[in-house]
Amino acid sequence: MSLVVAVALVDSLTHPTRLLAAQRSYPKDLAGKWELPGGKVEEGEDPTHACIRELQEELNITPILGPLVEGEDGDWPIGKHTMRVWLALSETEPVRGSDHSELRWCTAENLLDLDWLPGDVALAHKLRSWLVDPTLIQESQATKKTQAS
């Protein structure tokens, strides 16, 4: 399985109230579906560097990466790939590039109204829970530290 990287771009790493969603412009079978911005890790590339590179290419921003947003087993399975996702900030407003037909800032109330890519649905639910209750972000990090000990 190859690794892809993405960011959950939010307005605060500790108390987020909104999240950026990106609507795919291609390929035809995925066009119109929503996702988190990001992309493939190139051979020999560090995933963190790949994430920053992808966001510079796609949104013309340099993200400030925060904690990982992990699934049950760490990275998120999405078809023939696994996806590593970071919570992230940007000091500048994202600019839509050719990969996406629309960018939309979402709140907990409207995040799940979007037609997410099938592999991103569980992730969207987790991120919505973090928007509703930001203490879950800290709990997730505390659990991770406890498991590492």
Salt bridges, closest charged atoms under 4 A:
GLU35 OE1 - ARG24 NH1 3.39
GLU35 OE2 - HIS100 NE2 2.78
GLU42 OE2 - ARG53 NH1 3.77
GLU45 OE2 - ARG53 NE 2.78
ASP46 OD2 - HIS49 ND1 3.64
GLU54 OE2 - ARG53 NH1 3.09
GLU57 OE2 - ARG53 NH1 3.35
GLU58 OE1 - HIS100 NE2 3.88
ASP75 OD2 - ARG84 NH2 2.88
GLU102 OE2 - ARG104 NH2 2.99
ASP115 OD2 - LYS33 NZ 3.18
